């Protein structure tokens, strides 16, 4: 469990690097820069950093306006506020016009911790992937978040980056496999079942695969950072190979990454699927690890889901 860093830190560091390379990069924040890590960009490039205050609708509209003037704006807030309070502006101002705005939404998921249910965004993937023209990315670790932020800046069009507060284990190695929007990555191969995960659940999926191996079950692990557009080719390949899938996400099961996977499978290669995620409930206050345990987002829960889905294989 060495090299623990938060994905929000990868985002902040990437913004500083992007700012040095491209004068068109601007950053906007909703009075949360110390938490979203955009303060790093603000300290380095104060003339390109704008604190919009606690006014997410204005944040999104201003980002859209800057985009229309040729800038590449990164608009940042907590995930629940960026996606919830700014939804109409994201939909009607940014996505409808295909504006080149990037939304850095930190503190996604239940591991926001002690801030409790009001701050634990568990619905953003569902909200954002339903909007036409929006790209949705959920990095698994610090390094992937950094690469995803750089890729988002190069991509033309709206992007929603879902980032976390808590430090997470490093599971990716982009010296071997460069990050690419729309592509998943096979972190471990297997023949009996495929575990598809995003965000911090990717580390739990790898831990589950190791436990399953000791009991004679060969589990493949796919890290799926881009929820939209989906890596349909990789999902199809693994469904064809293992004929059973478990999806894992720190998000509501309804409308999340697992739903996106099933939408593809049901129409193209029907496959038994089990879900590990938040099951139609709000979170509560607590330590991140306590909450992952309480809401069934641990490696042992993935193992249980694998054992269940294997019973459905024909």
C-alpha positions as CSV (number, residue, x, y, z in Angstrom):
1,X,0.0,0.0,0.0
2,X,2.9,2.3,-0.7
3,X,2.7,5.5,-2.7
4,X,-0.7,6.7,-1.4
5,X,-1.9,9.9,-3.0
6,X,-5.3,11.4,-3.7
7,X,-6.6,11.8,-7.3
8,X,-7.4,15.4,-6.6
9,X,-3.6,16.0,-6.1
10,X,-2.9,14.5,-9.5
11,X,-5.5,17.0,-10.9
12,X,-3.9,20.0,-9.2
13,X,-0.3,19.0,-10.3
14,X,-1.5,18.5,-13.9
15,X,-3.1,21.9,-14.0
16,X,0.2,23.6,-13.0
17,X,2.0,21.6,-15.8
18,X,-0.6,22.5,-18.3
19,X,-0.5,26.2,-17.3
20,X,3.2,26.3,-18.1
21,X,2.7,24.8,-21.5
22,X,-0.4,26.5,-22.7
23,X,-1.4,30.2,-21.9
24,X,-5.0,29.4,-22.9
25,X,-5.5,27.2,-19.8
26,X,-7.5,29.0,-17.2
27,X,-8.9,27.7,-13.9
28,X,-12.0,28.7,-12.0
29,X,-13.0,27.6,-8.5
30,X,-16.0,27.9,-6.3
31,X,-14.2,29.1,-3.1
32,X,-12.8,25.6,-2.5
33,X,-9.3,25.8,-4.0
34,X,-7.5,24.4,-1.0
35,X,-9.7,21.3,-1.2
36,X,-9.8,20.9,-5.0
37,X,-6.1,21.6,-5.2
38,X,-6.6,24.3,-7.8
39,X,-4.8,26.7,-5.4
40,X,-1.5,25.3,-6.8
41,X,-2.4,26.8,-10.2
42,X,-3.6,30.0,-8.6
43,X,-0.3,30.6,-6.8
44,X,1.6,30.0,-10.0
45,X,-0.7,31.8,-12.5
46,X,-2.8,34.3,-10.5
47,X,-3.8,36.2,-13.6
48,X,-5.5,33.0,-15.0
49,X,-7.2,31.9,-11.8
50,X,-10.7,33.0,-10.8
51,X,-12.4,32.4,-7.5
52,X,-16.1,32.6,-8.4
53,X,-17.3,32.2,-4.8
54,X,-20.0,29.7,-3.8
55,X,-22.0,30.2,-7.0
56,X,-21.7,27.1,-9.1
57,X,-24.2,28.2,-11.7
58,X,-22.1,31.3,-12.4
59,X,-19.0,29.2,-12.3
60,X,-20.2,27.0,-15.2
61,X,-21.6,29.9,-17.2
62,X,-18.4,31.9,-16.9
63,X,-16.4,28.9,-17.9
64,X,-18.6,28.5,-20.9
65,X,-18.0,32.2,-21.8
66,X,-14.2,31.8,-21.5
67,X,-14.4,28.8,-23.7
68,X,-16.2,30.7,-26.4
69,X,-13.4,33.2,-26.4
70,X,-10.8,30.6,-27.1
71,X,-9.6,29.7,-23.6
72,X,-9.6,26.1,-22.1
73,X,-11.3,26.5,-18.7
74,X,-11.2,24.0,-15.9
75,X,-14.1,24.7,-13.6
76,X,-13.7,23.1,-10.1
77,X,-15.9,22.3,-7.1
78,X,-16.9,19.3,-5.1
79,X,-18.7,16.7,-7.2
80,X,-22.0,17.1,-5.5
81,X,-22.1,20.8,-6.1
82,X,-20.5,20.9,-9.6
83,X,-23.0,18.3,-10.9
84,X,-26.0,19.2,-8.8
85,X,-26.1,22.9,-8.4
86,X,-24.5,23.5,-11.8
87,X,-26.5,20.9,-13.8
88,X,-28.7,23.1,-15.9
89,X,-25.7,25.3,-16.9
90,X,-23.6,22.3,-17.7
91,X,-26.5,20.9,-19.8
92,X,-27.8,24.0,-21.6
93,X,-24.7,26.2,-21.7
94,X,-21.8,23.8,-22.0
95,X,-22.9,20.6,-23.5
96,X,-25.7,21.8,-25.8
97,X,-23.2,24.1,-27.5
98,X,-20.3,21.6,-27.2
99,X,-18.2,24.1,-25.4
100,X,-14.6,23.2,-24.6
101,X,-15.1,23.2,-20.8
102,X,-13.5,20.8,-18.4
103,X,-15.1,20.2,-15.0
104,X,-12.8,19.1,-12.2
105,X,-15.2,17.6,-9.7
106,X,-13.4,16.6,-6.5
107,X,-14.6,14.8,-3.3
108,X,-16.7,12.3,-5.3
109,X,-18.0,9.2,-3.6
110,X,-18.6,8.1,0.0
111,X,-14.9,8.5,1.0
112,X,-15.5,12.3,1.5
113,X,-15.9,10.9,5.0
114,X,-16.9,13.0,8.0
115,X,-18.6,15.7,5.8
116,X,-21.5,13.2,5.5
117,X,-24.4,12.6,3.1
118,X,-24.8,16.2,1.9
119,X,-21.2,16.3,0.6
120,X,-20.8,12.7,-0.6
121,X,-21.6,12.9,-4.3
122,X,-22.9,9.4,-5.3
123,X,-24.9,10.3,-8.4
124,X,-22.5,12.3,-10.6
125,X,-21.7,9.6,-13.1
126,X,-25.4,9.0,-13.8
127,X,-26.1,12.7,-14.2
128,X,-23.2,13.5,-16.4
129,X,-23.2,10.5,-18.7
130,X,-26.8,11.1,-19.5
131,X,-26.0,14.5,-21.1
132,X,-25.1,14.4,-24.8
133,X,-21.6,15.5,-25.8
134,X,-20.2,15.0,-22.3
135,X,-17.1,12.8,-21.7
136,X,-17.0,11.2,-18.2
137,X,-13.7,10.1,-16.6
138,X,-13.1,8.5,-13.2
139,X,-9.4,8.0,-12.5
140,X,-8.2,5.2,-10.3
141,X,-5.2,6.8,-8.8
142,X,-3.0,9.9,-8.6
143,X,-1.0,9.1,-11.8
144,X,-4.1,8.3,-13.8
145,X,-5.8,11.5,-12.6
146,X,-2.8,13.5,-13.8
147,X,-2.7,11.9,-17.2
148,X,-6.5,12.2,-17.5
149,X,-6.4,15.9,-16.8
150,X,-3.7,16.4,-19.4
151,X,-5.8,14.3,-21.9
152,X,-8.9,16.3,-21.0
153,X,-7.1,19.5,-21.9
154,X,-6.2,18.1,-25.3
155,X,-9.7,16.8,-26.0
156,X,-12.0,19.2,-27.7
157,X,-15.4,19.2,-26.0
158,X,-16.9,19.0,-22.5
159,X,-15.2,16.7,-20.0
160,X,-16.3,15.7,-16.4
161,X,-13.4,14.5,-14.2
162,X,-14.6,12.8,-11.1
163,X,-11.9,12.9,-8.4
164,X,-11.6,11.8,-4.8
165,X,-10.6,13.3,-1.5
166,X,-8.9,10.4,0.2
167,X,-5.5,9.0,-0.6
168,X,-5.6,5.9,-2.7
169,X,-3.2,3.1,-3.8
170,X,-1.3,3.4,-7.1
171,X,-2.5,0.7,-9.4
172,X,-1.7,2.1,-12.9
173,X,1.6,2.3,-14.8
174,X,1.4,4.7,-17.7
175,X,5.0,4.3,-18.6
176,X,3.8,1.0,-20.1
177,X,0.3,1.9,-21.2
178,X,-0.4,5.6,-22.1
179,X,-3.7,7.0,-20.9
180,X,-6.3,7.4,-23.7
181,X,-9.8,8.7,-23.4
182,X,-12.3,6.0,-24.2
183,X,-9.9,3.1,-23.4
184,X,-9.9,0.7,-20.4
185,X,-6.9,-1.3,-19.2
186,X,-6.5,-4.9,-18.4
187,X,-4.6,-4.9,-15.1
188,X,-4.8,-8.7,-14.5
189,X,-5.9,-11.4,-16.9
190,X,-8.2,-14.3,-16.0
191,X,-10.5,-16.9,-17.4
192,X,-13.4,-17.4,-15.0
193,X,-14.8,-13.9,-14.4
194,X,-14.0,-10.3,-15.3
195,X,-14.1,-7.6,-12.5
196,X,-14.6,-4.1,-14.1
197,X,-13.8,-1.3,-11.7
198,X,-13.2,2.5,-11.7
199,X,-11.9,5.0,-9.2
200,X,-10.6,3.7,-5.9
201,X,-12.5,0.4,-6.4
202,X,-9.9,-0.6,-8.9
203,X,-7.5,-1.3,-6.0
204,X,-10.2,-3.3,-4.2
205,X,-10.8,-5.3,-7.4
206,X,-7.1,-6.3,-7.6
207,X,-7.1,-7.3,-3.9
208,X,-10.3,-9.4,-4.6
209,X,-8.6,-11.1,-7.6
210,X,-5.7,-12.1,-5.5
211,X,-8.0,-13.6,-2.8
212,X,-10.0,-15.4,-5.5
213,X,-6.8,-16.9,-7.0
214,X,-6.0,-18.5,-3.7
215,X,-9.4,-20.3,-3.9
216,X,-8.9,-21.5,-7.5
217,X,-10.9,-18.8,-9.3
218,X,-9.1,-17.0,-12.1
219,X,-10.4,-13.3,-12.2
220,X,-9.5,-10.7,-14.7
221,X,-9.4,-7.1,-13.6
222,X,-10.3,-4.2,-15.9
223,X,-9.7,-0.6,-14.9
224,X,-12.3,1.4,-16.7
225,X,-11.5,5.1,-16.2
226,X,-13.6,6.4,-19.0
227,X,-17.3,5.8,-18.4
228,X,-18.3,7.7,-21.5
229,X,-17.3,6.9,-24.2
230,X,-17.2,3.3,-23.1
231,X,-14.5,0.9,-24.2
232,X,-17.0,-1.4,-25.9
233,X,-14.3,-3.5,-27.6
234,X,-12.6,-4.4,-24.3
235,X,-15.8,-5.1,-22.5
236,X,-17.0,-7.4,-25.4
237,X,-13.7,-9.2,-25.5
238,X,-13.7,-9.9,-21.7
239,X,-17.4,-10.9,-21.7
240,X,-16.7,-13.3,-24.5
241,X,-13.7,-14.7,-22.7
242,X,-15.0,-15.1,-19.2
243,X,-18.8,-15.1,-19.6
244,X,-19.3,-13.5,-16.2
245,X,-18.8,-9.9,-15.0
246,X,-18.8,-8.0,-11.7
247,X,-18.8,-4.2,-11.8
248,X,-17.4,-2.1,-8.9
249,X,-17.8,1.6,-8.3
250,X,-18.0,4.1,-5.5
251,X,-21.3,5.4,-6.8
252,X,-25.0,4.5,-6.9
253,X,-25.6,1.3,-8.7
254,X,-28.5,2.9,-10.6
255,X,-27.1,4.8,-13.6
256,X,-23.5,4.3,-12.8
257,X,-20.6,2.6,-14.6
258,X,-22.2,-0.8,-14.1
259,X,-25.3,0.4,-15.8
260,X,-23.3,1.7,-18.7
261,X,-21.6,-1.7,-19.0
262,X,-24.9,-3.6,-18.9
263,X,-26.5,-1.3,-21.5
264,X,-23.8,-2.5,-23.9
265,X,-23.8,-6.1,-22.9
266,X,-27.6,-6.6,-23.0
267,X,-27.8,-5.5,-26.6
268,X,-24.6,-7.1,-27.9
269,X,-23.4,-10.1,-25.8
270,X,-25.8,-10.9,-22.9
271,X,-23.7,-11.8,-19.9
272,X,-24.5,-12.4,-16.2
273,X,-23.5,-9.4,-14.1
274,X,-23.4,-8.6,-10.4
275,X,-22.9,-5.1,-9.0
276,X,-20.8,-3.8,-6.2
277,X,-21.7,-0.2,-5.4
278,X,-24.0,2.0,-3.3
279,X,-27.5,0.5,-3.3
280,X,-30.1,3.3,-3.4
281,X,-29.1,5.0,-0.1
282,X,-27.4,8.1,1.1
283,X,-24.1,8.0,2.9
284,X,-23.4,9.1,6.5
285,X,-20.5,10.6,8.5
286,X,-17.5,8.4,9.2
287,X,-13.9,7.6,8.4
288,X,-13.4,6.7,4.7
289,X,-12.4,3.1,5.4
290,X,-15.3,2.7,7.9
291,X,-17.7,3.8,5.2
292,X,-16.3,1.5,2.6
293,X,-16.8,-1.3,5.0
294,X,-20.3,-0.2,6.1
295,X,-21.6,0.2,2.5
296,X,-20.1,-3.1,1.1
297,X,-17.3,-1.6,-1.0
298,X,-14.5,-3.8,0.1
299,X,-12.5,-6.6,-1.6
300,X,-14.4,-9.2,0.4
301,X,-17.7,-7.8,-1.1
302,X,-16.3,-8.2,-4.6
303,X,-15.3,-11.8,-3.8
304,X,-18.9,-12.5,-2.7
305,X,-20.3,-10.9,-5.9
306,X,-17.9,-13.1,-8.0
307,X,-19.1,-16.2,-6.2
308,X,-22.7,-15.2,-6.9
309,X,-22.2,-14.4,-10.6
310,X,-20.3,-17.7,-11.2
311,X,-23.5,-19.5,-10.2
312,X,-25.3,-17.8,-13.1
313,X,-22.8,-18.9,-15.8
314,X,-24.2,-21.3,-18.4
